[in-house]
Every structure is written in C-alpha cells, then in structure tokens.
Amino acid sequence: LHKLQGRAANYKDKYRELVKMYNEVVRENDKCRAVLASTQDKALQRIEKLRNEKRILAQKLAENDERYKEDIEKRDAHIAQVSSCLMRSATGGTVNGMAFLFCWVS
C-alpha cells in the first residue's frame, strides 16, 4: 500500500508539472497571438497610409503632367510665332526691320 501511495504521489507531481507546462504553453501562445494581431493591425494601417500617399502622389503627378503639357504647348506656340517672324524678316518682308520689331513686341 505504501508503494502505491508513493507511485500515486509521483504521478500527481508529474501531472501537476504537465499542467503547469501546458498552461505556460497556452500563455505563450496567447502572447504570440496578441503580438501577431497587433503587428497585423500596424501593417494594415501602414498599407492604408501608403495607399493614400500613392493616390495623392498620383493626383499630383497628373496635375503636374497636365500643367507641363500646357506649358509645352504655350512654348511651342511662342516658338512658332518667333520662327515665323524670323522667316518674314529673313525673306525681306519688312521695311527697315519694322515688322521684325513688331513681331518681338507682340
């Protein structure tokens, strides 16, 4: 009977140790899940922030592109006007260079 009580106590100790280890594993698992959830939340927030920044930058790029195209068109028109004035002055379509000066003033 004494041997059986000793074995029972031994098994109880092993069972308590096993329960303690199991609870520790469960706590560690919960801790890991919490860290994973917070990391995922931060990552999703960062992704959303980057998407918003990308959208804003795309809008600014489109605005700048449109503005630069308009600027290029204006400059092309100005170049064409100056070229036409130069051609007229080179072909002698002026009186003492007056047409050439008129082109530059306008």
C-alpha positions in Angstrom: 0.0 0.0 0.0 2.8 2.3 0.8 4.4 1.7 -2.6 1.1 2.5 -4.3 0.8 5.8 -2.4 4.4 6.7 -3.4 3.6 5.9 -7.1 0.3 7.9 -6.8 2.2 10.9 -5.4 4.8 10.6 -8.1 2.2 10.6 -10.8 0.4 13.5 -9.2 3.6 15.5 -9.2 4.2 14.6 -12.9 0.6 15.6 -13.7 0.9 18.9 -11.9 4.2 19.6 -13.7 2.5 18.7 -17.0 -0.5 21.0 -16.2 1.9 23.8 -15.3 3.8 23.3 -18.6 0.6 23.2 -20.6 -0.6 26.4 -19.0 2.7 28.1 -19.8 2.4 27.0 -23.4 -1.1 28.4 -23.6 0.0 31.7 -22.1 2.9 31.9 -24.6 0.5 31.0 -27.4 -1.9 33.8 -26.3 1.0 36.2 -26.1 2.2 35.3 -29.6 -1.4 35.7 -30.9 -1.6 39.2 -29.4 1.7 40.2 -30.9 0.7 38.8 -34.2 -2.7 40.7 -34.1 -1.0 44.0 -33.2 1.6 43.5 -35.9 -1.0 42.8 -38.4 -3.0 45.9 -37.4 0.1 48.1 -37.7 0.9 46.5 -41.1 -2.7 47.2 -42.3 -2.5 50.8 -41.1 0.8 51.3 -42.8 -0.6 49.7 -46.0 -3.6 52.0 -45.9 -1.4 55.1 -45.3 0.9 54.1 -48.2 -2.2 53.6 -50.5 -3.4 57.1 -49.5 0.1 58.6 -50.2 0.2 56.8 -53.5 -3.2 58.2 -54.5 -2.2 61.7 -53.5 1.1 61.4 -55.4 -0.7 60.1 -58.5 -3.1 63.1 -58.4 -0.2 65.5 -58.1 1.6 63.7 -60.9 -1.4 64.0 -63.1 -1.8 67.7 -62.3 1.9 68.4 -63.0 1.8 66.4 -66.2 -1.2 68.4 -67.4 0.4 71.7 -66.4 3.7 70.8 -68.1 1.8 69.8 -71.3 0.0 73.2 -71.3 3.3 74.9 -70.7 4.9 73.0 -73.6 2.0 73.9 -75.9 2.4 77.6 -75.0 6.1 77.5 -75.6 5.7 75.6 -78.9 3.2 78.3 -80.0 5.6 81.1 -78.9 8.5 79.3 -80.8 6.3 79.0 -83.9 5.4 82.7 -83.7 9.1 83.8 -83.3 10.1 81.4 -86.1 7.5 82.9 -88.4 8.7 86.5 -87.5 12.3 85.4 -88.2 11.3 83.9 -91.6 9.5 87.1 -92.6 12.4 89.3 -91.6 14.8 86.9 -93.4 12.8 87.0 -96.6 12.7 90.8 -96.7 9.1 91.2 -95.7 10.0 94.3 -93.6 10.6 97.9 -94.0 13.8 98.8 -92.3 13.3 95.9 -89.9 10.0 97.2 -88.5 8.0 94.0 -89.0 10.6 92.1 -87.1 10.4 94.6 -84.2 6.7 94.4 -84.3 6.8 90.6 -84.0 9.0 90.8 -81.0 6.8 93.4 -79.3 3.6 91.4 -79.8 
